[in-house]
């Protein structure tokens, strides 16, 4: 047997495997003898058919099976001995159907395409700069949240005459064009001047105004129109009122507190506000962590500078999912796949270099945390904890065990990113909610 590697580029190569008769024939002959002992062929007693007849009947299929087995084992062994990291799976170079004469041919040559990356070199030290973000919950966000909660749990009514802040349900129509849509207008989100036209009106009233009186963002925030609909709204408009909807804010009393946090969890307005702030801060602390980690991944990906064999991987993805995806699907989804693959390579290398390992106990604890978060607002509390082991076991066994592997990978990533933050030059930065939103938009 002869195996040769031909590198076409920094991350793609072909492997050729040449087989001679001595590589496969002894095993084929042994299997033929074994078949002959068991074969039941008409006209002969079991196991007494001539070996030549057994060979004519089963020889080619046994030859093909044996050569495929040799190829698979030899290729895997050869690749394990290499210093580079194989990506995807080797792809057989396809030849014509008549390229092999299985009856007479004694020597065979097979070729495979491979994609790979060389050893990833990434030293975690102060030369790598990163930022750890902490999102601070301010009074503005707390007040906005309180207002939303009071509105959400408030009392709804349909008054005869409208006031500022009401939702006006009706038909918006263009006077000269064909545009028309039934919608609910949030009068708290339009200008005071325009809101004045919708104040003090009753059902069946017709409000006339011009599209120029509406700010661009108000078409979506107040009128709820899509981009396509906004482009069709122009000139003189009418709004015919069908109904008026008003929400009276809920009162900050014990009944309200219980609805939000459960019975007797808070017993005063001060406790309620503090609990809201605490809940918000917990939520944004998790968001801070996720955002920090995603930004650190970008830094490490750039630092590692890994060149993926893009053309090979696209071909491999198409073949591996034959019939399920098109070339266009692969092309569209590839950037996301490449990003995930690059980070996986870096994470695995850091884990290997630093002895980071995800343990079974870590997987169990992380799964428990995930389940607690999912049921945080369910009010199950003690019931959930009493049945936690069952929830965890069912989840980790789900999806044919893939949930367990995904959680194992997630635990390793957590440990790797924690190590990264210990090793690199990490600047801690406190930001407001508005600053956080600006960062997300970049």
N, C-alpha and C positions, 0 to 999 in steps of 0.2 A: 504494500500500500504506500502511496505517495501523496502527501498533502502539501500544497503550496499556497502561500498568501501573497496577494498582489494588491498593494495599497494604491488606490486611484487618487486619493486626496487625503487631507488631514483627518477625515472622519468616515470615509467609505472605502471598502475594499471588496475583493472577490477571493473566494477560497475554492481551489480545485482539488478534488479527491480522485485519484486513479487507483482502480482495483484490478489486480490480475487474478487468474484462476485460483492460485494458491490461497488467496485471501478468503474466498467464500466457498469453494467447492467441497472441502472436507466437511463443513457443517451441513451443506446441502445434501451430500451423500448420506451423512448420518441420519438426517431427518427422513430421507427417502427409505432407508432401511427400517426406520421406526414405523413409517406409514405402511410399509409392506407387511409388517407383522400384524397390523391391525385392520388393514383394508379388507372390505367386503365387496368383492367384485363378482358379478354374475358369471357362473361357469367354473368358479374356483372355490375351494373351501377357504374359510376365513384365514387370512395370513399366508395363503399358499400361492397367491398370484405371482407371476414372474416379476422381478424387479424392473425389467425393461418396460413392462406394461404400466406399472405404477409410475415409472418415470415419465412415460408419454402422457399419462393422465394428470399428474400433479407436479411434474418437474419444473415447469415454468413458474407456476404460482409460488412454489417453495423457493425458487431462485430469487424471484422478485422480493419476497418477504425477507429472505436472509440478507440480501444486498441492502434493503432499506434499513434493516436493523443495524447492520455494520456501519452504514452511513451515519445514522443517528447517533450511535454510541461514539464513533470516531470523531464526529464533528463536535459533539459536546465536550469530549475529553480535550480536544485540541484547543477549543475556545477557553476552557477553564485554565489552561496553562499560559494564556496570554496576559500581558500586563494591562491591556486596555479594557474598558468596560463596554460590553456588548449591549446595544439598545434594540428593543424589539426582538424579533426572531430572524435567523438566517432565511433568506428568500431563495428558493431554487430558481436557477436561470432556466426559463422554459425553452424547450426545443420542440421540433416537429414530432408528431406522433410516430413517424417512421425512423427516428434518429437512432433507435436501439433495436437490434435484431436479437431478441432474447433466445432464439433457438440456436444460433450459430456463434454469436459473439462471445469472446472469452475475456476480453479486457474492456473495462468501462471507465468513462471519465464523467464526473458530475461537477457542476459549478454552482456556487451559492454567492449571493450578494449579502454583505453585512454592513451595518452602521455601528459606529462606536465613538467613544470619547476616550482620550488618554487620561491618565491619572489626574484627578482634580487636586490641584495644589492651592490650599487656602489656609493661611495662618491667622488665627484669631489673636490680634494684639491691638495696641493703641493706634496703629496706623489706620485702622478702620473706624470711621466716625459714624455715629448713629444718634438718634434722638428718641428719648422716652417721653411720650406725651401723657399728660394728666389733664383730663377735661374737668373743669370746675363748674359745679352747678351754682348759679347765682340767683339772686332774689327775683330777677326778671323771669327766669324759666320757671321758678316755683310758682310765681303769681299766674303766669300763663297756664300752667298745669292745673292750678286751683280753679281758674276760670273755666277751663275745658271740662273739668270734672263736675263743677256745679251746673254747667250747661247740659252735659251729657245725662246727668241724673235729675235734671229739672222737670218741671211740669209743662206738658204741651197743651196748647189751646189754639182755637181758630177764631180770633176776634173779628168784629165787623169792620173795624177801621185799622189801618196799618200804622206802625210806628217805626222809627229808625231801629235797625237791628233785626226786624222781622224777615222771614223768608217768604217771598211772594211767588206763588205758584201760578204759572200762566203760559201764554203763547207769545213768543217773540217772533216778529215777522218783519220782512223788508217791505217798505211801501211800494217801491218800484220794481224790485227783483222778485225772485221766486223763493227766496230763503224763508223757512219757517221752522220753528222748533218749540216743543213744549218743555219747559224747564222750571227749576226752582231757583230764584234769584236771592242770593245772600246780600241783603242791603247793608250789612255791616262792612262789606268789602268793596264798596264803591265810594266815589268821592262825595263829600257832603253836598255839593251842588246838585249832583245827579240823584242822590238819596232823597233830596227834598221833593223831587217829582214823584217819589214812591211813598211819601209820607202823607197820612190822612186820607188815603183812598180806600175804596171798598170793592167788593166783588163786582165783576163785569166792567170795572173802570178800564179805560184805554189810555195808557201813558204814551205820549209821543216824545221822541228824542232823536238826536242824531248820533251816528256811530262815532263821530269825532269827540263826543262828550265822554266816551268810555276809554280809559287808559288801556294800553295794550295788555298788561298783565291781568286786568280786571275781567277780560273776556273769559279767561280760564278759571281764575280764582273765584269770581262772583257769579258768572253766568254758566260756568262749567262747559264751555265750548272747546272742541278739539281744534288742532292747528288747521285742518282742512275747512272746518266750519267757520273759523275766524276769517279765513281768506275770502269767504263768500258774503260776509256781513259788511255792508257799506251804505252810506247815505242815510236817508230818513227811515226810522224804525218805529214800530208800535209794539206795545206790550199789553196784552189783554189779560186782566187778572181773573183767575179762576178761584183762588183760595188764598187765605193769609194764614201763615203758620208762625206761632210765637212760642218760645220756650222761656219760662220763668225759672231763673236760677234756683237750684236747691239751697236749702238753708243748712248752714254748718251746725248740725245738731247730732245727737247720738245715733239716730236712725241713719243719717247720711254716713257717719263714720263707720258704722257696722257694715253698710253696703260696700264700702270701698275696701276695708281691711279685715272684715270678719267681726263677729260679736266680741265686744269688750276689749279689742286690741288697743284702741286709744279711747280716752275718756274726756278729752278736752280739745278745744280748738288749737291750743298751742302744741299739744301732743300730736294732733293730726297733721299740722303743718310740718313739724319736725320729721314725722314719719314719711310724708310725701317727699321731703328733701332727701331723706336717707335712702328711700327707694330709687329716686332719680339718680342720686350719686352712685348707687350700686350699679345701676344700669349703664351709666356713662363710664364708670370705671372699667366695666367689661368691654365697652366700645373702645376705650383708650387702649386697653391691652391688645385688642384685635388690630386696631389701626397701627399701633407701634410695631407689632410683629410683621404686618404686611409691608410696612416701610423698611424694616430691617431686612426682610427677604429681598427687596429690590436692591438694597445696598450690597448684600452678599452676592446676589446674582451678577451684578455689575462688576464686583471685585473678582469673582471667579472667572468671568469671561469665557463661558463654555460655548463652543461652536457645535451645534447639533447638526447631524446629517439630515437636513430637512427633506430633501428629495426622497431619500431612502425611507424615512419614517412615514411620509405621506403614502408611499407605495405600500409599505407594510400595513398601515392602518386600513387602506382600501382592501387589500387582500385578506387581512384577518377578519374583516367585517363584510366579506363579499355578499352582495345581495341585500345588505342592510343599509348601506350608505353609498352615496354617489361621490364622484370626484369633487363636485361642488360642495357637498357636505363636509368632506375632509378638509378642503381648502378653507372653508369658513370657520371650522372648529379648531383647526390646527394651532393658531396662536395661543389659545387657552391650554391646549394639551402640552405645547412646547414649554409654556411657563410652568405648568405643574411638574413636568418631567425634569426641567432644569433645577427647580427647588428640591425635588426628591433626590437628585444626584448629590446636590450640595449637602443636604441634611444627612444623608446616609454616610457621606465621607466624613463630615464633622463627628458624627456618632462613632464611626469606626476609629478615627484618629484619637478621640478623647474617651473612649470606653463608655460611651453613653448607651444605656440599654433600657428598653421599656419592659417592665416586669408585669406579670399577670395581676399582681395586687394593684398596680397603678391603673391598669385597664378597668378593674372593678370600681375603683374609687372615682375615676373620671366618668364612667357610665352612671354612677349614682348621682354625681353632680348634674349631669345632663338631664336626668329624669326629674330631679328636684326642681330644676329651672323650668322644665316643661309643665310641671304641675304646681308651680309657685302660687298661682292665683286660684287653684281649684278648691282650696280650703280642706283638703283631705288630711294634711298634717300627719298625725299619729298613724292613721290608717295606711298612708303611703309608706311610712318607715317600717311598719310591721310587715308589709308585703314587698319591701324593697328587693330582697334577694330573688324573688320570683320575677319581678319586673326586669332586673338586670340579666338574669339567666335567659329569659325569653328574648330579650333584645339581642344579646350577644350571639345567640344561636340562629337568629333570623338571617334571611338572605343567604342561606346555605353556608353560614359561618363568615360571610364577607363582612358583616357588621363588626365582628371581633377583630378582623385584620385591619379594618379602617380605623377602629379605635386604638389599636396597637400603634399604627402609624401616627395617629394624632398625639398619642402620649409621647412618642419619640420626638416629634416636632416640638412639643411643649418643652421637653428637657433640653433639646438642642438650642432653642431660642433663649431659654433661661441661661444656658452656658454662654451663649453669644453675648448676652447683656453683661455678664460678669467679666468677659475677656476684652471687649473692645472699649473704645473711648465713647462713653455714652453720656450725652447731655440730657438732663431732665428739664422738661419744658411744660409749664402750666399754661393752658389755653382756655378761652371761653367757648361757649357753645357756638357763637357766631364765627369765631376763628376756626373752630373745628369744621364747620360747614364749608368755609372758604377752602380749607385744605382738601376736602372731599371733592370739590368742584374742579380742582387743578388736574 
